[in-house]
Amino acid sequence: MTEEKININVSIAGRPYSLTINKSDEEEVREAAKRVNQAIKDYSNSFEYKDHQDLFAMMSLQFAANSIHLEYEKSFRDKEMLKKLSEIDDLLAEQLSE
């Protein structure tokens, strides 16, 4: 069964974009557009720039770095969780063998 698609309009840096997305993704896409616009505003207030391309480049770098950080953090947590589960499994196996 395919999910219902909807058309929405978002504005990024003052430009309108029409998107076709899954209905269940609407809130996330609108929040993403809001965050992109806020990042553009923050960078435009903090740095000198020639055009929006400079702001987009810095914003993209920030979002990519954050994404990589989250991936590393998740990987670390997954490894730690597997280690703890293995320890619990060993303890349970030891208790059951007695």
Buried (B, 14 or more C-beta within 10 A) or exposed (E): EEEEEEEBEBEBEEEEEEBEBEEEBEEEBEEBBEEBBEBBEBBBEEEEBEEBEBBBEBBEEEBEEEEEEEEEEEEEEEEEEEEEEEEEEEEEEEEEEE
